[in-house]
Amino acid sequence: MRDRRRCIDMRLRRLAAALAVSGLLFGTAACGSGSGSARAGDPNTLEVWTRSDPESAQTYQRVFAAFTKKTGIKIDYQPVMNFDQQLQSRASTKDLPDVMINDTALMGSYQAQGLLKPVTPDSIAGHDEITAKSWSSTVGLDGRHYGIPYSRQAMTLFVRKDWREKLGLPQPKTWQDTLALAKAFATRDPDGDGKKDTYGMVVPGSAQNGYVAWWGSSWLWQGGVRILQKEGTGYRPAMDSAAALRTVSWMKRNLFCGDSGVIQPSALTSVTANTTNFQDGNAGMYLTGPYNISTFDKALGKDTYEVLPAPTGPAGNNDVLADGENIYFGAKTGKAKQEQTLAAFLVSPEGQELAMTGDHQPVVRIPVNSTLDAAKVREDPRWSVVQKAYEDDSQQFPNAPDWAPMKQDTADALNAIFTYCGSDVRSGLKELNDTLAGDLKDQDLLK
């Protein structure tokens, strides 16, 4: 009960903080940008933020340079790592960026805080070349669009092909195949150095920023689990189901509390930034996003590993997490034409191809423009595996609610369940389900 109250207190503190910010942000649309900003006084300059590290920022710079050359509209580009923190700071001064490119799953949170202007798809040239599936991730609770799809991706399984073939094992097709391969990678010295220093699978299992829920969602879906179930205009939590109990128990028993070496020892404190075992050459598998392909090619060599569909789970599917980035317009007046012109360029074949290619990390993985094929653009058949996973075998987090607290609560619960091998999975999931119900009730979405 004490843990349950602590969860409630944490949720209420987050809600209070969000509401406090919202009080500032709802005024943004009416007030516009700060009058002291030189950029705001130039109608031909757009301030654009992306959540980018230095490598991907160089790709964005090339894309924006091409846009300026084509249209004459200048871009004041700001690559930002601690995006949300800086965004809240700018919102408090009523001076939001004109355009933002960030995760699809953040749309509900941004909309709830009053950060975004609604978007009419017809106002974006080329909108009809974006599929309905991609457009669906930009629809808010009120039925209006609050973003433009920019990039999509889906998880696939990266496997050390050279290790697998050395051990004479097949490509994994099922969970049991994957577990058997992980155990072989951990115990049969696939790198041939005579030491027991390899691991079966890389797992970013930290609760920080919801990582274990992000990574684990694909396993949940393959086990027939839904974190939330849509019901009419609302949702209900579904983490106390029989499927959830079976799936989470299997993950705990076989991955986190099973044989040593199946996953890396630091898994439960690992985030993607420090989960480098695969590229460092001491782990054999990684269920992750395609943005890592260029990094792994440089670190390992493209012929040493393979990109495979995720294994089929007990529910008979190999669904994986699909996510990506949307283009958002800051909630303020002015520059609508320039913003729409930029968005149209970014989703055009020219803009998408520029963002998919080059010497630095691509910022468009699977193109949202349906006239493009990722494998053909990159002349790399591995990308067809990723594109097929997105189009045919993927699920997305619900983006219309404020998903952030629910993802974090799910991660906190899963991390605790996996950390304490003697803990009761059923009671942990029941507590999580109650917490998710509270999150939904806070947003008036509980059914």
GIKA-V922444 format. One line per field, one symbol per residue. ss: DSSP state (2 for helix, 1 for strand, 0 for the rest). psi: psi as a letter, one per 30 degrees, with the letter a starting at -180 (. if undefined). A space follows every 10 residues. Layout:
ss = ???
psi = ???
This chain:
ss = 0222222222 2222222222 2222200222 2000000000 0000111111 1002222222 2222222222 2001111111 0022222222 2200000011 1112222222 2200010010 2220002221 0222220010 0000100111 1111011111 2222220000 0001222222 2222222000 0000000010 1100000222 2222222222 2200000111 1001111000 0222222222 2222220000 0010002220 0222002222 0010111102 2222222222 0000111100 0100000001 1111111111 0000022222 2222222022 2222220000 0000011010 0002222200 0222222222 2201100000 0002222222 2222222220 0000222222 2222222222 2200010
psi = eeeeeeeeee eeeeeeeeee eeeeeffeee falkffkeef fjfgkkkkkl jkleefeeee eeeeeeeeee ffklkjkjkk eieeeeeeee efghillekk jakeffeeee effgfkklkj effjkgffgk leeeffggkl fgflkglkke kllkkljkkj eeeeeefhll kkfleeeeee eeeeeffgif fgggliglle kkjiglfkgg efeeefeeee efggkkekkk jbgalkkggg leeeeeeeee eeefeegbkk felkfgefgk lfegigeeff ggkfljjalf ffeeeeeeef kffflljlll lkaffglhkl kkaaklkkkk illlgeeeee eeeeeeflee eeeeffaafl kkfkdkkfjf fkkeeeefhj ffffeeeeee efhllkkkfe ljfeeeeeee eeeeeeefej fgljeeeeee eeeeeeeeee eeghgk.
